[in-house]
Amino acid sequence: MQPIEVGPSEVQIAIFCRALSNPLRVGILRFIAAHPGCIGNDIVQRTDRAQSTISGHLQVLVHAGLIECEADGQASAYHVAPDVQPVVLQVLAMLDGAHNNGRVQQGAASRPSATR
């Protein structure tokens, strides 16, 4: 029996998945992808969340390597990290397609039960 190996790529995928496990972070990533160079306040104004909450979400996305932050005077400007931009855009498009085709369901009641 061949063992399951966990290497650097599996670790990076897990980091990406954790970062994208929050729907607001997915929305923030989508906004940044559509508006490169946007500042944190642009994002805060488009949500009903506190600035500190949005900053925390942005830090998770930065730590995961999905976005980058550059100082722009007193503000911080965000863009999708160039290394992962093609993948991020592809994943967002794939999620849109799955949602539009009815394959993405929300809530625990819509999840199939596990059987053995």
Secondary structure by P-SEA (a helix, b strand, c coil): cccccccaaaaaaaaaaaaaccaaaaaaaaaaaacccccaaaaaaaccccaaaaaaaaaaaaaaccbbbbbcccbbbbccccccaaaaaaaaaaaaaaaaacccccccccbbbbcc
